[in-house]
């Protein structure tokens, strides 16, 4: 009997390992590498597709599709490979094609996983079924939910909230427990099955089996908003109440005094059983509220007696609502244990005032932020009214992400954390919410001489109690308030006050700090504590990266290590005044062709920076082309270029050379990103050079090129000249059809779409849809109409020619005699021979006379109305060679417009076939082709075209289909409404 997929062992079949591997371990190896190394994901998919193509073994075929299912559930391919993988899956077996397609869609939407598949996923994938998980609520009840590989904590929270009728969902999170380990998944984009996979791996490391991992999922309150209101949602209040009671029972929440615990237990008795006292019920409450530790020090009977006595005292006559008591306990717990209702983030202090420890945990709760150590010892606490700013460097989560928090005390803390973005978003959300709800503001200057009774008089530093007034709209810049010093009411400008992010009256020390200047706050902070001298940030180098990735030092350097100074020559990662004989990176050194190119690039870098003897030649793009051109074509060279530039900037004492080197690094960060292995090192290098004027801009450019992808061409002369003048802005003139032009600011990463939107905004157009940019190289492009692309009658041609004449010459009849010489600018080129030049002149003059007195704008409108009736109006035309339809000419004209894709006979201009967008099922393109499928598998066909503009057709078709789907979605939404 063949072993099952989960049990088969692989022994000695390859060099991956020298021990037997289970199939789950094989999956972890394959998919784990795909998760950790995004640059090999397409390769993995290609290998799977290869093995599934023309595979005649049912067993191998089934296993291959299981592997494909698990891969698409864990990481997406690159954007460039997505359409090919999607097409391969679509043509897969009936059982797996829709299953894999849906998993791929979900993974693409929710992002790649961080952990390989779990045993649970493997078993579910074999059956192509969703995974059922049980989530325990704090009320003791359980909910069953379906999850898949892409399910996030946020999605699971929403699913549970819908099932239990929870409306106030903020702050509820998913937790996972294994043995005595209890951790939060939050309610964000973390994948639920990543946590389950980690639990299985932990059990495996402890000597157990993945299938026996006894993990449990919980749904509980993690954090409150500062404006939490228990009366808004009874379900939410009940869940939090049950969580607090359970937490008190198991020692998570501890009352300082016994009287407090008895009071809580007595109220819990009333909530459960009412005011009638019974010993049996009292014992149940004892075991629900009193911890085992306290029960060992005092018997359950004594606890029961104390609790029932308290019940009698509290509820002799008054019988309040049970929900009210639940809300009181929730509010009390929120006030008493704010740190226990916090969202925690591990972080490191990068810069700022001295703290006892630099490795810390940031706790954000409804009161503000706290810095605590691993043992939850408080290092620093700041309330929301004391926080003046939050900024974040939203780099890759792999490394270098940071958040900066500034306070009224003049402190500026910069923290590095993989969760910097989450920290910033949470603090900003609380600050904005508090300011929106705040009733307090402090005036920033005096306005005591105002005579108009509508306006409020105030002195600098007055506390204003804000009054909500529907007649005064805050968005217009005005508010109404009462001066607490004078008790007068009036209107005042938003610009004149600082709205304090608080729901209670701010203390006097906060108001004092608000009125101080930043320098005064810093001075006050210095007076309050002895400030240690700041330690200068040590510049980061590529030394650590070089250990694993650089080639070994040259042999002549190795033999001289007897002398200590000889070791300097081994600093291959530092500035050198000699050209390279070999590339820096080992993988580049392995290619003979790349060795020559890499060394030439380094020499060009030295020449640009002024480190190479001879004539300085920085003008033009000769050197930048030598440095970057090949790297844009060969990915393996891109890290080499980064390393060479950073090397020459490390320990370089020549200021002229350093300035030029930073210019090169600025250009490089806008062209292509470094690999994931090098990226954190380049970022650390940039972050530890804050004094360099281009460092911050380089970080921003690096983040953008990582997100948007590499450029195709080296820097333009405009870019090179701009950065040599230390300008990071480039103005480019755009010419419009009405012979006007305007200058627009563009950046290295600016794409055509971005520029079109900027133009649309500047010109105040309603939409950029259908507008494109054209690059004029030689002759001015003739309009599509004059090229003869549209099917046009002779009468329409005469009418349009008259319109074109009127727009150009208005009512100037002196030019009528010259019409025969300007026919090529008035009549489609293929229609000029239909009449003699003199006949054209007479016909055009006759129409012009009929439209005498019309303004050019009226003529333009008439021109557009005439063309709008044509089926090909607004089309983009492409001349292609088709090879799919024997009844069509070899050369056809493809017209793409809002109606769909039309195939036209270029000789007769007759439409051969039109395919609306709802009938187009698939399309793809390359440098020499464009293919499109229409219809379905039963009744459908293909259009196969040879063209060098396939990418343009692909792009345009994608835009139209996206617009079509968006419109259809809006119509459906309106219909359902």
Buried (B, 14 or more C-beta within 10 A) or exposed (E): EEEEBBEBEBEEEEEEEEEEBBBBBBBBBBBBBBBEBBEEBBBBBBEBBEBBEEBEEEEEBBBBBBBBBBBBBBBBBEEEBBBBBBEBBBEBEEEBBEBBBBBBBBBBEBEBBBBBBBBBBBBBBBEBEEBEBEBBBBBEEEBEBEBBBBBBBBBBBBBBBEEBEBEBBBBBBBBBBBEEEEEBBBBBEBBBBBBBBBBBBBBBEEEEEBBEBEBBBBBBBBBBBBEBEBEEBBBBBBBBBBBBBBBBBEEBBEBEEEEBBBBBBBBBBBBEBEBEBEEEBBBBBBEBBBBEEBBEEEEEEEBBBBBBBBBEEBBEEEEEEBBEBBBBBBBBBBEBBBBBBBBBBEBEBBBBBEBEBEEBBBBBBBBBBBBBBEEEEEBBBBBBBBBBEBBBBBBBBEBBBBBBBBBBBBBBBBBBBBBBBBBBBBBBEBBEBBBEEBBBBBBBEBBEEBEEEEBBBBEEBBBBBBBEBEEEEBEEEBBBBBBBEBEEBBBBEBEBBBBBBBBEBBEEEBBBBBBBEEEEBBEBBEEEEEEEEEEEEEEBBBBEBBEEBBBEBEEEBEEEEEEEEBEEBBBBBBBBEEBBEBBBBEEBBEBEEBBEBBBBBBBBBBBBBBBBEEEEEBEEBBBBBBBBBBBBEBEBBBBBBBBBBBBBBBBBEBEEBBBBBBBBBBBBBBBBBBBBBBBBBBBBBBBBBEEBEBBBBBBBBBBBBBEEBBBEEBBBEEBBBBBEEEEBEBEEEBEEEEEEEEEBEBBBBBEEEEBBBBBBEEEEEEEBEBEEEEEEEEEEEBEBBBEBBBBBEEEBBBBBBBBBBBBBBEEEEEEBEEBEEBBEBBBBEBBBEEBEEEEBBBBBBEBBEEBEEBEBEEBBEBBEEBBEEBBBBBBBBBBBEBBEBEEBBEEBBBBBBEBBBBBBBBEEBEBBBBBEBEBBBBBBBEEEBBBBBBEEEEEEEBBBBBBEBBEBBBBBBEBBBEBBEEEEEEEEEEEEE
